[in-house]
């Protein structure tokens, strides 16, 4: 499994769906991935993002599956956005 290096403290992949979201989180310079499923609600997503920022200091790279299949949209979450 590849280790990610760069300007980010953690890398997140999201499989976005109507009822739930499957998450994959990998800390920079680590080959360990954590998986989680959260329900589709603003409160749940917001709580997860806040917890993520508290756990992993620094910038977070996010890639989300788009509705057109395997194409990914990329975003960067900063503390000013939450």
PDB file of N, CA, C and O in Angstrom:
ATOM      1  N   UNK A   1       0.835  -1.166   0.000  1.00  0.00           N
ATOM      2  CA  UNK A   1       0.000   0.000   0.000  1.00  0.00           C
ATOM      3  C   UNK A   1       0.886   1.238   0.000  1.00  0.00           C
ATOM      4  O   UNK A   1       1.898   1.278   0.700  1.00  0.00           O
ATOM      5  N   UNK A   2       0.521   2.227  -0.764  1.00  0.00           N
ATOM      6  CA  UNK A   2       1.333   3.432  -0.914  1.00  0.00           C
ATOM      7  C   UNK A   2       1.182   4.371   0.275  1.00  0.00           C
ATOM      8  O   UNK A   2       0.110   4.496   0.867  1.00  0.00           O
ATOM      9  N   UNK A   3       2.291   5.024   0.602  1.00  0.00           N
ATOM     10  CA  UNK A   3       2.261   6.082   1.605  1.00  0.00           C
ATOM     11  C   UNK A   3       2.146   7.407   0.861  1.00  0.00           C
ATOM     12  O   UNK A   3       2.800   7.615  -0.161  1.00  0.00           O
ATOM     13  N   UNK A   4       1.312   8.296   1.379  1.00  0.00           N
ATOM     14  CA  UNK A   4       1.155   9.610   0.784  1.00  0.00           C
ATOM     15  C   UNK A   4       2.037  10.602   1.499  1.00  0.00           C
ATOM     16  O   UNK A   4       2.084  10.627   2.728  1.00  0.00           O
ATOM     17  N   UNK A   5       2.727  11.411   0.747  1.00  0.00           N
ATOM     18  CA  UNK A   5       3.542  12.489   1.294  1.00  0.00           C
ATOM     19  C   UNK A   5       3.061  13.794   0.672  1.00  0.00           C
ATOM     20  O   UNK A   5       2.336  13.774  -0.323  1.00  0.00           O
ATOM     21  N   UNK A   6       3.443  14.892   1.227  1.00  0.00           N
ATOM     22  CA  UNK A   6       3.071  16.164   0.642  1.00  0.00           C
ATOM     23  C   UNK A   6       2.698  17.179   1.689  1.00  0.00           C
ATOM     24  O   UNK A   6       3.159  17.115   2.828  1.00  0.00           O
ATOM     25  N   UNK A   7       1.862  18.114   1.300  1.00  0.00           N
ATOM     26  CA  UNK A   7       1.491  19.230   2.165  1.00  0.00           C
ATOM     27  C   UNK A   7       0.274  18.940   3.031  1.00  0.00           C
ATOM     28  O   UNK A   7      -0.203  19.841   3.722  1.00  0.00           O
ATOM     29  N   UNK A   8      -0.234  17.743   3.019  1.00  0.00           N
ATOM     30  CA  UNK A   8      -1.461  17.422   3.736  1.00  0.00           C
ATOM     31  C   UNK A   8      -1.175  16.517   4.937  1.00  0.00           C
ATOM     32  O   UNK A   8      -0.268  15.685   4.903  1.00  0.00           O
ATOM     33  N   UNK A   9      -1.951  16.696   5.975  1.00  0.00           N
ATOM     34  CA  UNK A   9      -1.778  15.849   7.157  1.00  0.00           C
ATOM     35  C   UNK A   9      -2.533  14.532   7.016  1.00  0.00           C
ATOM     36  O   UNK A   9      -2.172  13.531   7.635  1.00  0.00           O
ATOM     37  N   UNK A  10      -3.589  14.540   6.193  1.00  0.00           N
ATOM     38  CA  UNK A  10      -4.411  13.350   6.018  1.00  0.00           C
ATOM     39  C   UNK A  10      -5.096  13.405   4.655  1.00  0.00           C
ATOM     40  O   UNK A  10      -5.375  14.481   4.127  1.00  0.00           O
ATOM     41  N   UNK A  11      -5.360  12.234   4.102  1.00  0.00           N
ATOM     42  CA  UNK A  11      -6.035  12.101   2.812  1.00  0.00           C
ATOM     43  C   UNK A  11      -7.346  11.358   3.026  1.00  0.00           C
ATOM     44  O   UNK A  11      -7.381  10.335   3.710  1.00  0.00           O
ATOM     45  N   UNK A  12      -8.429  11.877   2.436  1.00  0.00           N
ATOM     46  CA  UNK A  12      -9.753  11.308   2.639  1.00  0.00           C
ATOM     47  C   UNK A  12     -10.393  11.015   1.284  1.00  0.00           C
ATOM     48  O   UNK A  12     -10.404  11.866   0.394  1.00  0.00           O
ATOM     49  N   UNK A  13     -10.922   9.806   1.141  1.00  0.00           N
ATOM     50  CA  UNK A  13     -11.718   9.437  -0.020  1.00  0.00           C
ATOM     51  C   UNK A  13     -13.155   9.233   0.427  1.00  0.00           C
ATOM     52  O   UNK A  13     -13.412   8.581   1.439  1.00  0.00           O
ATOM     53  N   UNK A  14     -14.098   9.800  -0.339  1.00  0.00           N
ATOM     54  CA  UNK A  14     -15.512   9.708   0.032  1.00  0.00           C
ATOM     55  C   UNK A  14     -16.311   9.126  -1.132  1.00  0.00           C
ATOM     56  O   UNK A  14     -16.250   9.623  -2.257  1.00  0.00           O
ATOM     57  N   UNK A  15     -17.059   8.068  -0.839  1.00  0.00           N
ATOM     58  CA  UNK A  15     -18.044   7.528  -1.777  1.00  0.00           C
ATOM     59  C   UNK A  15     -19.382   8.111  -1.339  1.00  0.00           C
ATOM     60  O   UNK A  15     -19.982   7.644  -0.371  1.00  0.00           O
ATOM     61  N   UNK A  16     -19.844   9.124  -2.048  1.00  0.00           N
ATOM     62  CA  UNK A  16     -21.025   9.908  -1.680  1.00  0.00           C
ATOM     63  C   UNK A  16     -22.280   9.208  -2.192  1.00  0.00           C
ATOM     64  O   UNK A  16     -22.343   8.821  -3.359  1.00  0.00           O
ATOM     65  N   UNK A  17     -23.275   9.046  -1.328  1.00  0.00           N
ATOM     66  CA  UNK A  17     -24.537   8.417  -1.717  1.00  0.00           C
ATOM     67  C   UNK A  17     -25.704   9.182  -1.100  1.00  0.00           C
ATOM     68  O   UNK A  17     -25.497  10.138  -0.352  1.00  0.00           O
ATOM     69  N   UNK A  18     -26.899   8.774  -1.404  1.00  0.00           N
ATOM     70  CA  UNK A  18     -28.086   9.483  -0.908  1.00  0.00           C
ATOM     71  C   UNK A  18     -28.339   9.285   0.582  1.00  0.00           C
ATOM     72  O   UNK A  18     -28.749  10.221   1.269  1.00  0.00           O
ATOM     73  N   UNK A  19     -28.101   8.085   1.083  1.00  0.00           N
ATOM     74  CA  UNK A  19     -28.424   7.768   2.470  1.00  0.00           C
ATOM     75  C   UNK A  19     -27.217   7.701   3.401  1.00  0.00           C
ATOM     76  O   UNK A  19     -27.343   7.928   4.605  1.00  0.00           O
ATOM     77  N   UNK A  20     -26.036   7.386   2.837  1.00  0.00           N
ATOM     78  CA  UNK A  20     -24.836   7.217   3.660  1.00  0.00           C
ATOM     79  C   UNK A  20     -23.618   7.567   2.819  1.00  0.00           C
ATOM     80  O   UNK A  20     -23.694   7.705   1.599  1.00  0.00           O
ATOM     81  N   UNK A  21     -22.483   7.707   3.517  1.00  0.00           N
ATOM     82  CA  UNK A  21     -21.223   7.993   2.836  1.00  0.00           C
ATOM     83  C   UNK A  21     -20.154   7.059   3.380  1.00  0.00           C
ATOM     84  O   UNK A  21     -19.958   6.965   4.592  1.00  0.00           O
ATOM     85  N   UNK A  22     -19.457   6.364   2.470  1.00  0.00           N
ATOM     86  CA  UNK A  22     -18.349   5.483   2.851  1.00  0.00           C
ATOM     87  C   UNK A  22     -17.073   6.318   2.798  1.00  0.00           C
ATOM     88  O   UNK A  22     -16.799   6.987   1.802  1.00  0.00           O
ATOM     89  N   UNK A  23     -16.293   6.271   3.885  1.00  0.00           N
ATOM     90  CA  UNK A  23     -15.098   7.094   4.014  1.00  0.00           C
ATOM     91  C   UNK A  23     -13.856   6.225   4.137  1.00  0.00           C
ATOM     92  O   UNK A  23     -13.890   5.156   4.746  1.00  0.00           O
ATOM     93  N   UNK A  24     -12.776   6.690   3.560  1.00  0.00           N
ATOM     94  CA  UNK A  24     -11.463   6.072   3.715  1.00  0.00           C
ATOM     95  C   UNK A  24     -10.501   7.184   4.104  1.00  0.00           C
ATOM     96  O   UNK A  24     -10.382   8.180   3.391  1.00  0.00           O
ATOM     97  N   UNK A  25      -9.813   7.021   5.232  1.00  0.00           N
ATOM     98  CA  UNK A  25      -8.918   8.048   5.756  1.00  0.00           C
ATOM     99  C   UNK A  25      -7.525   7.453   5.903  1.00  0.00           C
ATOM    100  O   UNK A  25      -7.350   6.393   6.505  1.00  0.00           O
ATOM    101  N   UNK A  26      -6.527   8.152   5.342  1.00  0.00           N
ATOM    102  CA  UNK A  26      -5.147   7.708   5.458  1.00  0.00           C
ATOM    103  C   UNK A  26      -4.281   8.895   5.854  1.00  0.00           C
ATOM    104  O   UNK A  26      -4.222   9.902   5.148  1.00  0.00           O
ATOM    105  N   UNK A  27      -3.612   8.763   6.992  1.00  0.00           N
ATOM    106  CA  UNK A  27      -2.715   9.811   7.474  1.00  0.00           C
ATOM    107  C   UNK A  27      -1.469   9.856   6.597  1.00  0.00           C
ATOM    108  O   UNK A  27      -1.001   8.822   6.121  1.00  0.00           O
ATOM    109  N   UNK A  28      -0.929  11.065   6.384  1.00  0.00           N
ATOM    110  CA  UNK A  28       0.297  11.210   5.601  1.00  0.00           C
ATOM    111  C   UNK A  28       1.415  10.390   6.230  1.00  0.00           C
ATOM    112  O   UNK A  28       1.479  10.237   7.450  1.00  0.00           O
ATOM    113  N   UNK A  29       2.289   9.871   5.388  1.00  0.00           N
ATOM    114  CA  UNK A  29       3.441   9.057   5.819  1.00  0.00           C
ATOM    115  C   UNK A  29       3.041   7.785   6.554  1.00  0.00           C
ATOM    116  O   UNK A  29       3.804   7.278   7.378  1.00  0.00           O
ATOM    117  N   UNK A  30       1.865   7.270   6.266  1.00  0.00           N
ATOM    118  CA  UNK A  30       1.397   6.024   6.858  1.00  0.00           C
ATOM    119  C   UNK A  30       0.780   5.168   5.762  1.00  0.00           C
ATOM    120  O   UNK A  30       0.273   5.694   4.772  1.00  0.00           O
ATOM    121  N   UNK A  31       0.821   3.873   5.931  1.00  0.00           N
ATOM    122  CA  UNK A  31       0.157   2.991   4.974  1.00  0.00           C
ATOM    123  C   UNK A  31      -1.103   2.361   5.566  1.00  0.00           C
ATOM    124  O   UNK A  31      -1.670   1.430   4.995  1.00  0.00           O
ATOM    125  N   UNK A  32      -1.533   2.879   6.718  1.00  0.00           N
ATOM    126  CA  UNK A  32      -2.729   2.368   7.380  1.00  0.00           C
ATOM    127  C   UNK A  32      -3.933   3.200   6.964  1.00  0.00           C
ATOM    128  O   UNK A  32      -3.914   4.429   7.038  1.00  0.00           O
ATOM    129  N   UNK A  33      -4.973   2.515   6.529  1.00  0.00           N
ATOM    130  CA  UNK A  33      -6.216   3.184   6.140  1.00  0.00           C
ATOM    131  C   UNK A  33      -7.317   2.836   7.123  1.00  0.00           C
ATOM    132  O   UNK A  33      -7.437   1.693   7.565  1.00  0.00           O
ATOM    133  N   UNK A  34      -8.114   3.829   7.456  1.00  0.00           N
ATOM    134  CA  UNK A  34      -9.263   3.629   8.341  1.00  0.00           C
ATOM    135  C   UNK A  34     -10.526   3.824   7.515  1.00  0.00           C
ATOM    136  O   UNK A  34     -10.610   4.732   6.689  1.00  0.00           O
ATOM    137  N   UNK A  35     -11.503   2.962   7.749  1.00  0.00           N
ATOM    138  CA  UNK A  35     -12.756   3.023   7.003  1.00  0.00           C
ATOM    139  C   UNK A  35     -13.906   3.311   7.954  1.00  0.00           C
ATOM    140  O   UNK A  35     -13.917   2.844   9.093  1.00  0.00           O
ATOM    141  N   UNK A  36     -14.866   4.079   7.478  1.00  0.00           N
ATOM    142  CA  UNK A  36     -16.003   4.465   8.301  1.00  0.00           C
ATOM    143  C   UNK A  36     -17.193   4.733   7.382  1.00  0.00           C
ATOM    144  O   UNK A  36     -17.028   5.113   6.223  1.00  0.00           O
ATOM    145  N   UNK A  37     -18.374   4.531   7.913  1.00  0.00           N
ATOM    146  CA  UNK A  37     -19.604   4.876   7.200  1.00  0.00           C
ATOM    147  C   UNK A  37     -20.363   5.873   8.067  1.00  0.00           C
ATOM    148  O   UNK A  37     -20.563   5.646   9.260  1.00  0.00           O
ATOM    149  N   UNK A  38     -20.785   6.983   7.452  1.00  0.00           N
ATOM    150  CA  UNK A  38     -21.594   7.968   8.175  1.00  0.00           C
ATOM    151  C   UNK A  38     -22.894   8.195   7.412  1.00  0.00           C
ATOM    152  O   UNK A  38     -22.955   8.029   6.194  1.00  0.00           O
ATOM    153  N   UNK A  39     -23.925   8.575   8.149  1.00  0.00           N
ATOM    154  CA  UNK A  39     -25.210   8.816   7.488  1.00  0.00           C
ATOM    155  C   UNK A  39     -25.209  10.174   6.800  1.00  0.00           C
ATOM    156  O   UNK A  39     -24.414  11.055   7.128  1.00  0.00           O
ATOM    157  N   UNK A  40     -26.100  10.322   5.855  1.00  0.00           N
ATOM    158  CA  UNK A  40     -26.209  11.552   5.082  1.00  0.00           C
ATOM    159  C   UNK A  40     -27.086  12.549   5.838  1.00  0.00           C
ATOM    160  O   UNK A  40     -28.305  12.585   5.674  1.00  0.00           O
ATOM    161  N   UNK A  41     -26.430  13.351   6.664  1.00  0.00           N
ATOM    162  CA  UNK A  41     -27.134  14.452   7.327  1.00  0.00           C
ATOM    163  C   UNK A  41     -26.109  15.543   7.594  1.00  0.00           C
ATOM    164  O   UNK A  41     -24.938  15.255   7.839  1.00  0.00           O
ATOM    165  N   UNK A  42     -26.544  16.780   7.546  1.00  0.00           N
ATOM    166  CA  UNK A  42     -25.635  17.911   7.750  1.00  0.00           C
ATOM    167  C   UNK A  42     -24.954  17.836   9.111  1.00  0.00           C
ATOM    168  O   UNK A  42     -23.756  18.101   9.212  1.00  0.00           O
ATOM    169  N   UNK A  43     -25.688  17.482  10.151  1.00  0.00           N
ATOM    170  CA  UNK A  43     -25.112  17.412  11.491  1.00  0.00           C
ATOM    171  C   UNK A  43     -24.055  16.323  11.608  1.00  0.00           C
ATOM    172  O   UNK A  43     -23.013  16.534  12.229  1.00  0.00           O
ATOM    173  N   UNK A  44     -24.316  15.161  11.016  1.00  0.00           N
ATOM    174  CA  UNK A  44     -23.361  14.057  11.074  1.00  0.00           C
ATOM    175  C   UNK A  44     -22.089  14.392  10.306  1.00  0.00           C
ATOM    176  O   UNK A  44     -20.984  14.143  10.789  1.00  0.00           O
ATOM    177  N   UNK A  45     -22.244  14.952   9.117  1.00  0.00           N
ATOM    178  CA  UNK A  45     -21.091  15.318   8.298  1.00  0.00           C
ATOM    179  C   UNK A  45     -20.273  16.408   8.985  1.00  0.00           C
ATOM    180  O   UNK A  45     -19.045  16.327   9.021  1.00  0.00           O
ATOM    181  N   UNK A  46     -20.931  17.417   9.524  1.00  0.00           N
ATOM    182  CA  UNK A  46     -20.239  18.499  10.216  1.00  0.00           C
ATOM    183  C   UNK A  46     -19.467  17.977  11.436  1.00  0.00           C
ATOM    184  O   UNK A  46     -18.316  18.355  11.654  1.00  0.00           O
ATOM    185  N   UNK A  47     -20.096  17.120  12.217  1.00  0.00           N
ATOM    186  CA  UNK A  47     -19.441  16.552  13.402  1.00  0.00           C
ATOM    187  C   UNK A  47     -18.218  15.737  12.990  1.00  0.00           C
ATOM    188  O   UNK A  47     -17.186  15.797  13.658  1.00  0.00           O
ATOM    189  N   UNK A  48     -18.318  14.985  11.909  1.00  0.00           N
ATOM    190  CA  UNK A  48     -17.196  14.185  11.437  1.00  0.00           C
ATOM    191  C   UNK A  48     -16.039  15.085  10.985  1.00  0.00           C
ATOM    192  O   UNK A  48     -14.880  14.795  11.282  1.00  0.00           O
ATOM    193  N   UNK A  49     -16.344  16.170  10.271  1.00  0.00           N
ATOM    194  CA  UNK A  49     -15.297  17.088   9.811  1.00  0.00           C
ATOM    195  C   UNK A  49     -14.596  17.748  10.995  1.00  0.00           C
ATOM    196  O   UNK A  49     -13.370  17.858  11.001  1.00  0.00           O
ATOM    197  N   UNK A  50     -15.351  18.185  11.987  1.00  0.00           N
ATOM    198  CA  UNK A  50     -14.749  18.797  13.179  1.00  0.00           C
ATOM    199  C   UNK A  50     -13.844  17.810  13.895  1.00  0.00           C
ATOM    200  O   UNK A  50     -12.741  18.166  14.311  1.00  0.00           O
ATOM    201  N   UNK A  51     -14.302  16.568  14.043  1.00  0.00           N
ATOM    202  CA  UNK A  51     -13.492  15.530  14.691  1.00  0.00           C
ATOM    203  C   UNK A  51     -12.220  15.257  13.893  1.00  0.00           C
ATOM    204  O   UNK A  51     -11.149  15.071  14.471  1.00  0.00           O
ATOM    205  N   UNK A  52     -12.336  15.233  12.576  1.00  0.00           N
ATOM    206  CA  UNK A  52     -11.188  15.000  11.711  1.00  0.00           C
ATOM    207  C   UNK A  52     -10.133  16.091  11.900  1.00  0.00           C
ATOM    208  O   UNK A  52      -8.943  15.791  11.993  1.00  0.00           O
ATOM    209  N   UNK A  53     -10.562  17.354  11.957  1.00  0.00           N
ATOM    210  CA  UNK A  53      -9.624  18.462  12.151  1.00  0.00           C
ATOM    211  C   UNK A  53      -8.965  18.428  13.526  1.00  0.00           C
ATOM    212  O   UNK A  53      -7.801  18.804  13.667  1.00  0.00           O
ATOM    213  N   UNK A  54      -9.698  17.983  14.531  1.00  0.00           N
ATOM    214  CA  UNK A  54      -9.103  17.879  15.869  1.00  0.00           C
ATOM    215  C   UNK A  54      -8.079  16.754  15.933  1.00  0.00           C
ATOM    216  O   UNK A  54      -7.055  16.875  16.606  1.00  0.00           O
ATOM    217  N   UNK A  55      -8.361  15.656  15.229  1.00  0.00           N
ATOM    218  CA  UNK A  55      -7.485  14.494  15.264  1.00  0.00           C
ATOM    219  C   UNK A  55      -6.230  14.701  14.423  1.00  0.00           C
ATOM    220  O   UNK A  55      -5.134  14.330  14.843  1.00  0.00           O
ATOM    221  N   UNK A  56      -6.383  15.292  13.234  1.00  0.00           N
ATOM    222  CA  UNK A  56      -5.269  15.488  12.310  1.00  0.00           C
ATOM    223  C   UNK A  56      -5.074  16.980  12.093  1.00  0.00           C
ATOM    224  O   UNK A  56      -5.846  17.611  11.372  1.00  0.00           O
ATOM    225  N   UNK A  57      -4.065  17.537  12.703  1.00  0.00           N
ATOM    226  CA  UNK A  57      -3.789  18.961  12.549  1.00  0.00           C
ATOM    227  C   UNK A  57      -3.256  19.224  11.143  1.00  0.00           C
ATOM    228  O   UNK A  57      -2.538  18.394  10.586  1.00  0.00           O
ATOM    229  N   UNK A  58      -3.602  20.361  10.576  1.00  0.00           N
ATOM    230  CA  UNK A  58      -3.098  20.715   9.253  1.00  0.00           C
ATOM    231  C   UNK A  58      -4.143  20.562   8.182  1.00  0.00           C
ATOM    232  O   UNK A  58      -5.326  20.368   8.462  1.00  0.00           O
ATOM    233  N   UNK A  59      -3.688  20.654   6.946  1.00  0.00           N
ATOM    234  CA  UNK A  59      -4.600  20.596   5.808  1.00  0.00           C
ATOM    235  C   UNK A  59      -5.027  19.166   5.513  1.00  0.00           C
ATOM    236  O   UNK A  59      -4.282  18.212   5.737  1.00  0.00           O
ATOM    237  N   UNK A  60      -6.254  19.044   5.003  1.00  0.00           N
ATOM    238  CA  UNK A  60      -6.835  17.744   4.691  1.00  0.00           C
ATOM    239  C   UNK A  60      -7.182  17.710   3.206  1.00  0.00           C
ATOM    240  O   UNK A  60      -7.907  18.575   2.717  1.00  0.00           O
ATOM    241  N   UNK A  61      -6.670  16.718   2.493  1.00  0.00           N
ATOM    242  CA  UNK A  61      -6.999  16.537   1.083  1.00  0.00           C
ATOM    243  C   UNK A  61      -8.193  15.601   0.985  1.00  0.00           C
ATOM    244  O   UNK A  61      -8.230  14.557   1.637  1.00  0.00           O
ATOM    245  N   UNK A  62      -9.177  15.985   0.160  1.00  0.00           N
ATOM    246  CA  UNK A  62     -10.403  15.204   0.028  1.00  0.00           C
ATOM    247  C   UNK A  62     -10.676  14.925  -1.442  1.00  0.00           C
ATOM    248  O   UNK A  62     -10.587  15.821  -2.282  1.00  0.00           O
ATOM    249  N   UNK A  63     -11.009  13.678  -1.745  1.00  0.00           N
ATOM    250  CA  UNK A  63     -11.444  13.297  -3.070  1.00  0.00           C
ATOM    251  C   UNK A  63     -12.800  12.619  -2.933  1.00  0.00           C
ATOM    252  O   UNK A  63     -12.961  11.683  -2.150  1.00  0.00           O
ATOM    253  N   UNK A  64     -13.772  13.097  -3.699  1.00  0.00           N
ATOM    254  CA  UNK A  64     -15.136  12.575  -3.628  1.00  0.00           C
ATOM    255  C   UNK A  64     -15.531  12.003  -4.973  1.00  0.00           C
ATOM    256  O   UNK A  64     -15.305  12.615  -6.017  1.00  0.00           O
ATOM    257  N   UNK A  65     -16.126  10.820  -4.935  1.00  0.00           N
ATOM    258  CA  UNK A  65     -16.647  10.230  -6.174  1.00  0.00           C
ATOM    259  C   UNK A  65     -17.772  11.108  -6.687  1.00  0.00           C
ATOM    260  O   UNK A  65     -18.648  11.518  -5.925  1.00  0.00           O
ATOM    261  N   UNK A  66     -17.746  11.391  -7.960  1.00  0.00           N
ATOM    262  CA  UNK A  66     -18.814  12.212  -8.540  1.00  0.00           C
ATOM    263  C   UNK A  66     -19.948  11.323  -9.029  1.00  0.00           C
ATOM    264  O   UNK A  66     -19.820  10.099  -9.059  1.00  0.00           O
ATOM    265  N   UNK A  67     -21.037  11.934  -9.404  1.00  0.00           N
ATOM    266  CA  UNK A  67     -22.207  11.182  -9.857  1.00  0.00           C
ATOM    267  C   UNK A  67     -22.002  10.572 -11.240  1.00  0.00           C
ATOM    268  O   UNK A  67     -22.857   9.820 -11.709  1.00  0.00           O
ATOM    269  N   UNK A  68     -20.886  10.880 -11.901  1.00  0.00           N
ATOM    270  CA  UNK A  68     -20.651  10.320 -13.230  1.00  0.00           C
ATOM    271  C   UNK A  68     -19.641   9.181 -13.201  1.00  0.00           C
ATOM    272  O   UNK A  68     -18.945   8.934 -14.185  1.00  0.00           O
ATOM    273  N   UNK A  69     -19.565   8.494 -12.074  1.00  0.00           N
ATOM    274  CA  UNK A  69     -18.732   7.300 -12.002  1.00  0.00           C
ATOM    275  C   UNK A  69     -17.400   7.530 -11.343  1.00  0.00           C
ATOM    276  O   UNK A  69     -17.322   8.147 -10.280  1.00  0.00           O
ATOM    277  N   UNK A  70     -16.342   7.034 -11.970  1.00  0.00           N
ATOM    278  CA  UNK A  70     -15.028   6.997 -11.355  1.00  0.00           C
ATOM    279  C   UNK A  70     -14.313   8.356 -11.332  1.00  0.00           C
ATOM    280  O   UNK A  70     -13.287   8.491 -10.666  1.00  0.00           O
ATOM    281  N   UNK A  71     -14.819   9.334 -12.025  1.00  0.00           N
ATOM    282  CA  UNK A  71     -14.192  10.654 -11.994  1.00  0.00           C
ATOM    283  C   UNK A  71     -14.273  11.221 -10.587  1.00  0.00           C
ATOM    284  O   UNK A  71     -15.333  11.172  -9.963  1.00  0.00           O
ATOM    285  N   UNK A  72     -13.187  11.751 -10.085  1.00  0.00           N
ATOM    286  CA  UNK A  72     -13.167  12.303  -8.733  1.00  0.00           C
ATOM    287  C   UNK A  72     -13.095  13.817  -8.768  1.00  0.00           C
ATOM    288  O   UNK A  72     -12.460  14.409  -9.641  1.00  0.00           O
ATOM    289  N   UNK A  73     -13.743  14.414  -7.825  1.00  0.00           N
ATOM    290  CA  UNK A  73     -13.643  15.847  -7.590  1.00  0.00           C
ATOM    291  C   UNK A  73     -12.740  16.012  -6.379  1.00  0.00           C
ATOM    292  O   UNK A  73     -12.890  15.279  -5.402  1.00  0.00           O
ATOM    293  N   UNK A  74     -11.824  16.938  -6.417  1.00  0.00           N
ATOM    294  CA  UNK A  74     -10.900  17.134  -5.311  1.00  0.00           C
ATOM    295  C   UNK A  74     -11.184  18.456  -4.602  1.00  0.00           C
ATOM    296  O   UNK A  74     -11.575  19.445  -5.222  1.00  0.00           O
ATOM    297  N   UNK A  75     -10.981  18.446  -3.313  1.00  0.00           N
ATOM    298  CA  UNK A  75     -11.210  19.639  -2.506  1.00  0.00           C
ATOM    299  C   UNK A  75     -10.169  19.676  -1.398  1.00  0.00           C
ATOM    300  O   UNK A  75      -9.491  18.686  -1.121  1.00  0.00           O
ATOM    301  N   UNK A  76     -10.063  20.814  -0.786  1.00  0.00           N
ATOM    302  CA  UNK A  76      -9.163  20.990   0.338  1.00  0.00           C
ATOM    303  C   UNK A  76      -9.965  21.622   1.467  1.00  0.00           C
ATOM    304  O   UNK A  76     -10.526  22.707   1.311  1.00  0.00           O
ATOM    305  N   UNK A  77     -10.013  20.935   2.604  1.00  0.00           N
ATOM    306  CA  UNK A  77     -10.738  21.465   3.762  1.00  0.00           C
ATOM    307  C   UNK A  77      -9.759  22.198   4.658  1.00  0.00           C
ATOM    308  O   UNK A  77      -8.733  21.647   5.056  1.00  0.00           O
ATOM    309  N   UNK A  78     -10.074  23.418   4.965  1.00  0.00           N
ATOM    310  CA  UNK A  78      -9.272  24.171   5.907  1.00  0.00           C
ATOM    311  C   UNK A  78     -10.156  24.542   7.084  1.00  0.00           C
ATOM    312  O   UNK A  78     -11.381  24.527   6.969  1.00  0.00           O
ATOM    313  N   UNK A  79      -9.556  24.869   8.200  1.00  0.00           N
ATOM    314  CA  UNK A  79     -10.327  25.178   9.385  1.00  0.00           C
ATOM    315  C   UNK A  79     -11.252  26.371   9.178  1.00  0.00           C
ATOM    316  O   UNK A  79     -12.279  26.475   9.848  1.00  0.00           O
ATOM    317  N   UNK A  80     -10.910  27.261   8.274  1.00  0.00           N
ATOM    318  CA  UNK A  80     -11.758  28.428   8.039  1.00  0.00           C
ATOM    319  C   UNK A  80     -13.070  28.063   7.338  1.00  0.00           C
ATOM    320  O   UNK A  80     -14.002  28.866   7.308  1.00  0.00           O
ATOM    321  N   UNK A  81     -13.141  26.856   6.777  1.00  0.00           N
ATOM    322  CA  UNK A  81     -14.341  26.444   6.057  1.00  0.00           C
ATOM    323  C   UNK A  81     -15.344  25.688   6.926  1.00  0.00           C
ATOM    324  O   UNK A  81     -16.438  25.363   6.465  1.00  0.00           O
ATOM    325  N   UNK A  82     -14.985  25.410   8.166  1.00  0.00           N
ATOM    326  CA  UNK A  82     -15.925  24.678   9.028  1.00  0.00           C
ATOM    327  C   UNK A  82     -16.488  25.566  10.091  1.00  0.00           C
ATOM    328  O   UNK A  82     -17.294  25.118  10.906  1.00  0.00           O
TER     329      UNK A  82
END
